[in-house]
Amino acid sequence: MRWLSPSTQDQLRQVVRQALEDEELAQAEVCRRLGVSTKHLNCMLQGKSPFTLAWADRILELCGARLVLTLQYADEEEEEK
């Protein structure tokens, strides 16, 4: 999902890193379960590779969490102000 802004990807990375830390899941174990290399996971979590909603959801699921999104259109945001 390339439409995530860089700042949104950074926030998502931060949430996922915190979830991994909270669950005390090692990156090697996460990689084994997801079938990805540690290099690729590291690149995603450090912002060197795109971090998609799909990856975030899969990782959070391993942590016992769910990714829940709310879509708000720009004109709706202006109406709330």
MIPAGU-275339 format. One record per atom (N, C-alpha, C): residue number from 1; chain; atom name; y, z, x. Coordinates in steps of 0.001 Angstrom, whole numbers, plus 500000, padded with zeros to 6 digits. Each point is the difference from the previous one (the first is absolute). Layout:
NUM|A|CA|Y|Z|X
...
end
This chain:
1|A|N|498828|500000|500847
1|A|CA|501172|500000|499153
1|A|C|501233|500000|500891
2|A|N|500441|498867|500327
2|A|CA|501109|499849|500928
2|A|C|501332|500379|499378
3|A|N|500040|500269|498704
3|A|CA|501272|500294|499372
3|A|C|500435|501440|500195
4|A|N|499203|500820|500664
4|A|CA|500433|501363|500299
4|A|C|501037|499954|501115
5|A|N|501109|500645|499779
5|A|CA|501039|500021|501028
5|A|C|499513|500818|501189
6|A|N|500590|499757|501165
6|A|CA|499605|500787|501171
6|A|C|500166|501510|499777
7|A|N|501053|500415|499311
7|A|CA|500187|501440|499772
7|A|C|498928|500555|499061
8|A|N|499586|499211|499022
8|A|CA|498939|500434|499092
8|A|C|498678|500092|500753
9|A|N|499734|499036|500866
9|A|CA|498789|500057|500815
9|A|C|500016|501243|500880
10|A|N|501162|500328|500567
10|A|CA|500114|501193|500848
10|A|C|499712|501270|499201
11|A|N|500530|500072|498794
11|A|CA|499750|501171|499149
11|A|C|498524|500100|499652
12|A|N|499398|498872|499693
12|A|CA|498582|499971|499662
12|A|C|499154|500427|501197
13|A|N|500363|499518|501177
13|A|CA|499299|500403|501223
13|A|C|500073|501517|500188
14|A|N|501180|500547|499784
14|A|CA|500201|501434|500180
14|A|C|499116|500802|499036
15|A|N|499938|499571|498747
15|A|CA|499160|500675|499007
15|A|C|498525|499929|500401
16|A|N|499572|498846|500447
16|A|CA|498592|499816|500378
16|A|C|499672|500822|501245
17|A|N|500884|499969|500989
17|A|CA|499759|500813|501207
17|A|C|499888|501482|499644
18|A|N|500868|500464|499103
18|A|CA|499967|501402|499592
18|A|C|498702|500321|499261
19|A|N|499550|499089|499145
19|A|CA|498746|500214|499272
19|A|C|498822|500080|500962
20|A|N|499987|499140|501007
20|A|CA|498933|500037|501006
20|A|C|500019|501327|500755
21|A|N|501196|500441|500335
21|A|CA|500141|501270|500715
21|A|C|499555|501171|499117
22|A|N|500444|499989|498752
22|A|CA|499645|501082|499072
22|A|C|498489|500106|499795
23|A|N|499343|498854|499946
23|A|CA|498545|499982|499795
23|A|C|499232|500124|501307
24|A|N|500733|500031|501106
24|A|CA|499400|500105|501334
24|A|C|498981|498901|500254
25|A|N|500346|498800|499541
25|A|CA|499137|498835|500229
25|A|C|500431|499317|501298
26|A|N|499063|499821|500887
26|A|CA|500275|499298|501252
26|A|C|500135|498510|499725
27|A|N|500880|499351|500744
27|A|CA|500185|498561|499811
27|A|C|498701|499245|500246
28|A|N|499202|500447|500951
28|A|CA|498726|499317|500276
28|A|C|499088|500040|498779
29|A|N|499971|501131|499310
29|A|CA|499171|500131|498796
29|A|C|500533|499112|498884
30|A|N|501307|499979|499836
30|A|CA|500630|499149|498977
30|A|C|499662|498543|500282
31|A|N|500113|499598|501253
31|A|CA|499703|498616|500381
31|A|C|498545|499649|499715
32|A|N|499114|500921|500307
32|A|CA|498581|499757|499743
32|A|C|499760|499780|498517
33|A|N|500598|500841|499169
33|A|CA|499808|499893|498550
33|A|C|500635|498746|499417
34|A|N|501116|499576|500587
34|A|CA|500705|498825|499476
34|A|C|499535|498692|500633
35|A|N|499294|500111|501114
35|A|CA|499524|498798|500677
35|A|C|501097|499264|500744
36|A|N|500946|500756|500569
36|A|CA|501079|499387|500798
36|A|C|500004|500639|501385
37|A|N|500628|499323|500933
37|A|CA|500093|500551|501352
37|A|C|501058|501101|500051
38|A|N|499841|500897|500957
38|A|CA|501001|501050|500176
38|A|C|501340|499386|500407
39|A|N|499939|498906|500753
39|A|CA|501233|499327|500410
39|A|C|500771|499504|498779
40|A|N|499283|499376|499066
40|A|CA|500673|499457|498814
40|A|C|500579|501124|499132
41|A|N|499239|501062|499783
41|A|CA|500512|501121|499217
41|A|C|501214|500609|500683
42|A|N|499920|500197|501299
42|A|CA|501136|500525|500746
42|A|C|501237|499125|499841
43|A|N|499808|498699|500114
43|A|CA|501131|499064|499849
43|A|C|500616|500105|498611
44|A|N|499167|500115|498972
44|A|CA|500527|500140|498639
44|A|C|500769|501305|499841
45|A|N|499454|501092|500530
45|A|CA|500628|501302|499819
45|A|C|501246|500185|500873
46|A|N|500121|499195|501055
46|A|CA|501165|500090|500873
46|A|C|501061|498951|499692
47|A|N|499735|499145|499031
47|A|CA|500993|498998|499626
47|A|C|499964|498733|500827
48|A|N|498933|499800|500755
48|A|CA|499876|498796|500818
48|A|C|499277|498882|499258
49|A|N|499394|500342|498866
49|A|CA|499342|499035|499110
49|A|C|500437|500334|498579
50|A|N|500038|498999|499117
50|A|CA|500366|500278|498611
50|A|C|499040|501019|499382
51|A|N|500560|500857|499171
51|A|CA|499217|501023|499325
51|A|C|500078|499722|498514
52|A|N|498897|499567|499422
52|A|CA|499996|499583|498602
52|A|C|499635|501154|499072
53|A|N|500295|499809|498741
53|A|CA|499620|500982|498986
53|A|C|498480|500156|499944
54|A|N|499302|498895|500188
54|A|CA|498535|500033|499959
54|A|C|499440|500901|501103
55|A|N|500540|499856|501217
55|A|CA|499534|500854|501099
55|A|C|500364|501450|499733
56|A|N|501215|500240|499558
56|A|CA|500429|501369|499710
56|A|C|499079|500627|498958
57|A|N|499692|499254|498975
57|A|CA|499141|500507|498926
57|A|C|498607|500338|500524
58|A|N|499446|499131|500821
58|A|CA|498655|500234|500545
58|A|C|499975|501241|500889
59|A|N|501019|500161|500824
59|A|CA|500052|501155|500899
59|A|C|500215|501283|499202
60|A|N|500927|499958|499052
60|A|CA|500267|501185|499186
60|A|C|498771|500411|499197
61|A|N|499229|499026|499553
61|A|CA|498773|500305|499265
61|A|C|499041|500819|500865
62|A|N|499922|499679|501290
62|A|CA|499164|500778|500912
62|A|C|500492|501436|500124
63|A|N|501291|500199|499745
63|A|CA|500611|501333|500083
63|A|C|499949|500732|498666
64|A|N|499386|499375|499003
64|A|CA|499918|500617|498683
64|A|C|501278|499873|499197
65|A|N|500820|499018|500344
65|A|CA|501276|499789|499314
65|A|C|500011|498615|499359
66|A|N|500975|499793|499137
66|A|CA|500183|498689|499355
66|A|C|501409|499526|500245
67|A|N|500143|498704|500103
67|A|CA|501312|499381|500118
67|A|C|500450|499626|498592
68|A|N|501119|500553|499564
68|A|CA|500540|499724|498679
68|A|C|501394|499429|500185
69|A|N|500247|498854|499398
69|A|CA|501283|499321|500151
69|A|C|500753|499938|498680
70|A|N|501302|500021|500124
70|A|CA|500866|499790|498856
70|A|C|500885|498814|500322
71|A|N|499997|499013|499139
71|A|CA|500828|498822|500188
71|A|C|501260|500151|499173
72|A|N|501130|499851|500645
72|A|CA|501267|500112|499300
72|A|C|500853|498797|500390
73|A|N|500440|499276|498999
73|A|CA|500831|498838|500246
73|A|C|501424|500434|500311
74|A|N|500686|499212|500801
74|A|CA|501344|500353|500462
74|A|C|500946|500254|498841
75|A|N|499969|499194|498941
75|A|CA|500923|500201|498881
75|A|C|499685|501292|499254
76|A|N|498736|500456|499985
76|A|CA|499650|501271|499376
76|A|C|500570|501160|500808
77|A|N|499998|499844|501315
77|A|CA|500529|501022|500874
77|A|C|501492|500182|499765
78|A|N|500704|498899|499815
78|A|CA|501438|500059|499754
78|A|C|500305|500655|498649
79|A|N|499147|499761|498986
79|A|CA|500188|500593|498676
79|A|C|499857|501512|500040
80|A|N|499149|500511|500900
80|A|CA|499785|501428|500082
80|A|C|501181|500747|500620
81|A|N|500838|499310|500726
81|A|CA|501134|500650|500676
81|A|C|501101|500359|499076
end
